[in-house]
Amino acid sequence: MASRGNDNTSMKDALSAFIQKNKLEKGIDKVDARTAWAKLMGNGVNNYTTEIELKFGTLYVALSSSVLREELSLGKTKIIRMLNEEIGKEVVKKLVLR
């Protein structure tokens, strides 16, 4: 039986290395941004959210309500900060509501 040696790499470190090696980080960030939006905004906003897309640090959110879009645009800076806190790193640099 072969010995595994004394490798103390944690699962988190191993997974992070795998993600970076395989250039999966952007995909993971996209999923994290969608999940964070859904969690932070709640059902009220999610019912009017038709599309969420993260491209090059900009989160594009399509909303079916122009009134809601106006309301949310007033708090863009706060929303960006909350999303990044939820994700755990600075993924969203700009928010575009359309």
C-alpha positions as CSV (number, residue, x, y, z in Angstrom):
1,M,0.0,0.0,0.0
2,A,1.4,3.4,-1.0
3,S,1.8,6.0,1.6
4,R,0.2,9.4,1.0
5,G,3.0,11.1,2.8
6,N,2.5,14.0,5.3
7,D,0.6,16.4,3.0
8,N,-1.4,18.8,5.2
9,T,-3.1,20.7,2.3
10,S,-6.6,21.6,3.4
11,M,-9.5,20.9,1.2
12,K,-10.1,24.6,0.8
13,D,-6.6,25.2,-0.4
14,A,-6.7,22.3,-2.8
15,L,-10.0,23.4,-4.3
16,S,-8.7,27.0,-4.6
17,A,-5.6,25.7,-6.4
18,F,-7.7,23.6,-8.7
19,I,-10.0,26.5,-9.6
20,Q,-7.1,28.8,-10.3
21,K,-5.2,26.2,-12.3
22,N,-8.2,25.4,-14.5
23,K,-9.2,29.1,-14.9
24,L,-12.7,28.5,-13.3
25,E,-12.6,31.6,-11.1
26,K,-14.6,33.8,-13.4
27,G,-17.4,31.2,-13.7
28,I,-17.5,30.8,-10.0
29,D,-17.6,34.6,-9.5
30,K,-20.6,34.8,-11.9
31,V,-22.5,32.2,-9.9
32,D,-21.6,33.9,-6.6
33,A,-22.8,37.2,-7.9
34,R,-26.2,35.8,-8.9
35,T,-26.5,34.0,-5.6
36,A,-25.6,37.1,-3.6
37,W,-28.1,39.2,-5.6
38,A,-30.9,36.7,-4.9
39,K,-30.1,36.5,-1.3
40,L,-29.6,40.2,-0.6
41,M,-32.5,41.5,-2.6
42,G,-35.2,39.0,-1.4
43,N,-38.3,37.9,-3.2
44,G,-39.7,41.4,-3.8
45,V,-36.9,42.4,-6.1
46,N,-36.2,38.9,-7.4
47,N,-39.7,38.7,-8.8
48,Y,-38.8,41.6,-11.1
49,T,-35.3,40.5,-11.9
50,T,-35.3,39.0,-15.4
51,E,-31.5,38.6,-16.0
52,I,-28.3,38.8,-14.1
53,E,-24.9,38.8,-15.8
54,L,-21.4,39.6,-14.6
55,K,-18.9,40.8,-17.2
56,F,-15.4,42.2,-16.4
57,G,-16.4,43.4,-13.0
58,T,-19.7,44.9,-14.1
59,L,-22.9,43.3,-12.9
60,Y,-25.8,43.8,-15.4
61,V,-29.2,43.3,-13.9
62,A,-32.3,43.5,-16.0
63,L,-35.5,44.5,-14.2
64,S,-39.0,44.3,-15.5
65,S,-40.1,47.3,-13.3
66,S,-38.9,50.8,-14.2
67,V,-40.0,52.1,-10.8
68,L,-37.9,49.5,-9.0
69,R,-35.0,50.2,-11.3
70,E,-35.1,53.9,-10.3
71,E,-35.4,53.1,-6.6
72,L,-32.4,50.7,-6.8
73,S,-30.3,53.1,-8.8
74,L,-30.3,55.5,-5.9
75,G,-28.4,53.0,-3.8
76,K,-26.0,51.5,-6.3
77,T,-22.9,52.1,-4.2
78,K,-24.4,50.4,-1.1
79,I,-25.7,47.5,-3.2
80,I,-22.2,46.9,-4.7
81,R,-20.6,47.0,-1.2
82,M,-23.2,44.5,0.1
83,L,-22.8,42.2,-2.8
84,N,-19.0,42.1,-2.4
85,E,-19.3,41.5,1.3
86,E,-21.6,38.6,0.6
87,I,-19.3,37.1,-2.0
88,G,-16.3,37.6,0.2
89,K,-14.1,39.5,-2.3
90,E,-14.4,42.5,-4.6
91,V,-16.0,40.9,-7.7
92,V,-18.6,43.7,-8.5
93,K,-17.0,47.0,-9.4
94,K,-19.9,48.5,-11.2
95,L,-23.7,47.9,-11.3
96,V,-25.8,48.5,-14.4
97,L,-29.6,48.3,-14.0
98,R,-31.5,48.0,-17.2
